């Protein structure tokens, strides 16, 4: 980092679905870029920040004076990218279905607990 003249480097990590927009640290990053507070954004991998729409994000960053530096430039074939995207979407919706099942189960339990008894 020092070789490029980068000082005041801040590392930001966020565990979360890259399909979700409402990620706290991601939104703070977007706001900081929009205010011109971030001059260089260094990413380990291109698809870790956004699964879809990276080019749109890059345009936003560049138009706000933020350079994007991607360390791992590995490129997949279009077929490999499509398979990874499909697997990501499938995983995301599968997790949502599991969440709905748990929600319904808790709701049913709560309703049974609050049922008036006929004694």
C-alpha positions as CSV (number, residue, x, y, z in Angstrom):
1,X,0.0,0.0,0.0
2,X,2.8,2.4,0.8
3,X,4.4,1.8,-2.6
4,X,1.3,3.3,-4.2
5,X,1.4,6.2,-1.8
6,X,-1.7,5.0,0.1
7,X,-1.9,6.1,3.7
8,X,-4.7,6.0,6.2
9,X,-5.9,2.7,4.9
10,X,-9.1,1.4,6.6
11,X,-10.1,-2.3,6.3
12,X,-13.8,-3.0,6.1
13,X,-15.3,-6.5,6.2
14,X,-18.9,-7.4,6.2
15,X,-20.5,-10.8,6.3
16,X,-23.7,-10.7,4.4
17,X,-25.4,-11.6,1.2
18,X,-24.0,-9.8,-1.8
19,X,-27.5,-9.8,-3.3
20,X,-28.8,-7.6,-0.4
21,X,-28.6,-3.9,-0.8
22,X,-29.4,-3.1,2.8
23,X,-26.0,-3.9,4.2
24,X,-24.9,-1.4,6.9
25,X,-21.2,-1.1,6.0
26,X,-21.9,-1.2,2.2
27,X,-24.3,1.7,2.6
28,X,-21.8,3.7,4.7
29,X,-19.2,3.0,1.9
30,X,-21.6,4.2,-0.8
31,X,-22.3,7.4,1.2
32,X,-18.5,8.0,1.8
33,X,-17.8,7.6,-1.9
34,X,-20.7,9.9,-2.8
35,X,-19.2,12.6,-0.5
36,X,-15.7,12.2,-2.0
37,X,-14.2,10.8,1.2
38,X,-12.9,7.6,-0.5
39,X,-10.1,8.1,-3.0
40,X,-9.1,4.5,-3.7
41,X,-11.2,1.4,-3.0
42,X,-9.2,-1.8,-2.9
43,X,-11.1,-5.0,-3.3
44,X,-9.8,-8.5,-2.9
45,X,-12.2,-9.8,-5.5
46,X,-14.5,-8.0,-7.9
47,X,-17.6,-10.0,-7.0
48,X,-17.2,-9.7,-3.2
49,X,-18.7,-6.2,-3.1
50,X,-21.6,-6.8,-5.5
51,X,-22.5,-10.0,-7.2
52,X,-24.5,-8.1,-9.9
53,X,-24.0,-4.5,-11.0
54,X,-20.3,-4.2,-10.4
55,X,-19.9,-2.0,-13.5
56,X,-22.7,0.3,-12.3
57,X,-21.0,0.5,-8.9
58,X,-17.6,1.2,-10.6
59,X,-19.2,4.0,-12.7
60,X,-20.6,5.5,-9.5
61,X,-17.3,5.4,-7.8
62,X,-15.3,6.8,-10.7
63,X,-17.8,9.6,-11.2
64,X,-17.3,10.6,-7.5
65,X,-13.5,10.6,-7.7
66,X,-12.9,7.1,-6.3
67,X,-10.5,4.7,-8.1
68,X,-11.3,1.0,-7.7
69,X,-8.3,-1.4,-7.5
70,X,-9.2,-5.1,-7.7
71,X,-6.3,-7.3,-6.4
72,X,-7.5,-10.7,-7.8
73,X,-8.1,-10.2,-11.5
74,X,-9.1,-13.8,-12.1
75,X,-11.8,-14.0,-14.7
76,X,-14.2,-16.8,-15.2
77,X,-15.7,-18.0,-18.4
78,X,-19.3,-16.7,-19.1
79,X,-20.6,-20.2,-18.3
80,X,-18.7,-20.4,-15.0
81,X,-20.0,-16.9,-14.0
82,X,-23.5,-17.9,-14.9
83,X,-23.3,-21.1,-12.8
84,X,-21.9,-19.2,-9.8
85,X,-24.6,-16.5,-10.1
86,X,-27.3,-19.2,-10.3
87,X,-25.9,-21.0,-7.2
88,X,-25.8,-17.7,-5.3
89,X,-29.4,-16.9,-6.2
90,X,-30.5,-20.4,-5.3
91,X,-28.7,-20.2,-1.9
92,X,-30.2,-16.8,-1.2
93,X,-33.8,-18.0,-1.9
94,X,-33.2,-21.3,-0.1
95,X,-32.2,-19.4,3.0
96,X,-35.3,-17.2,2.7
97,X,-37.5,-20.2,2.5
98,X,-35.9,-21.7,5.6
99,X,-36.5,-18.3,7.4
100,X,-40.2,-18.3,6.4
101,X,-40.6,-21.9,7.7
102,X,-39.1,-20.9,11.0
103,X,-41.3,-17.8,11.1
104,X,-44.4,-19.8,10.4
105,X,-43.5,-22.4,13.1
106,X,-43.0,-19.7,15.7
107,X,-46.2,-17.9,14.7
108,X,-48.2,-21.2,15.0
109,X,-46.6,-21.8,18.4
110,X,-47.5,-18.3,19.6
111,X,-51.1,-18.6,18.3
112,X,-51.5,-22.0,20.1
113,X,-50.2,-20.5,23.3
114,X,-52.7,-17.6,23.1
115,X,-55.7,-19.7,22.1
116,X,-58.6,-19.3,24.6
117,X,-59.3,-22.5,26.4
118,X,-62.9,-23.8,26.5
119,X,-63.0,-25.2,30.1
